């Protein structure tokens, strides 16, 4: 494999990212250290308990910081594959470009992950899961961001 042109330094989940067009400054709003949800075991009209329950947590943004590894006078324009792993769902893969101008030393890449949700057994208890975004360059993992998700299901009051 050829030398890597970029290095993954960090990534985090947040509520939103705002970039100032004039300066390129990035403001990360609402850094998320985890998500928590509570719900009730679902009982059908006939009194039967459904096998699974769908938990929807909405959307989050993940922002990543990449540093150049090539000489400062070289323009970098590479494709990075993001693999989004959400429990009980098929992995999603998307391609995103990373461009670093010749006079810059880093790039910031953010992506909105829509409809974070998953299936759980429809039974009382606490469930711990992790949503993961992996960053890959030519099949090699550069880094990842992970977001713990805790869900508590209780039996509905009669």
HELIX and SHEET records of a PDB file:
SHEET    1   A 4 UNK A  26  UNK A  31  0                                        
SHEET    2   A 4 UNK A   6  UNK A  19 -1                                        
SHEET    3   A 4 UNK A  52  UNK A  68 -1                                        
SHEET    4   A 4 UNK A 106  UNK A 121 -1                                        
SHEET    1   B 5 UNK A  35  UNK A  40  0                                        
SHEET    2   B 5 UNK A 140  UNK A 154  1                                        
SHEET    3   B 5 UNK A 125  UNK A 137 -1                                        
SHEET    4   B 5 UNK A  76  UNK A  85 -1                                        
SHEET    5   B 5 UNK A  92  UNK A 100 -1                                        
END                                                                             
